[in-house]
Amino acid sequence: MFNFEDINYVAVLIAAVAKFIVSGLWFSKFLFAKDWLIETKLKIEDLGSPRNAMIIAFLSNLLFAFTLAMILSVINVDLRTSLGFAVIMAIGVTAAQTAPSFAFEGRSLRLYLIYASQYVVEFITVTLILILM
């Protein structure tokens, strides 16, 4: 049963911020920005202001962290099992759910793997914060 009192809302907020940071790093020049731009056929000068996208991203990160906190609260398992669950959810739900879109849109496997690996890292990051706090 869902019990909103079991949720550590500070951990949810910190996890959302951490997910935001991971996303920022993922698409930075230090990791996959160049590859992402090539694969999406975008140019950095055409992207415009990221303000609205960043607001939407942060709000969705809050929803993600809160939802994962609720699920982890319900299943109530140890850290190792929680991390296994996070990887399974990232690959078996999120990555699997986006694969058909990539296929039908004719997007590259390389771009898909950039996103899929991002999902795994973000799930693990958020789960660690939620479980350890």
Secondary structure, DSSP 8 states (H G I E B T S, - for coil): ---GGG--HHHHHHHHHHHHHHHHHHTSTTTTHHHHHHHHT--GGGS---HHHHHHHHHHHHHHHHHHHHHHHHH---HHHHHHHHHHHIIIIIIHHHHHHHHHTT--HHHHHHHHHHHHHHHHHHHHHHHH-
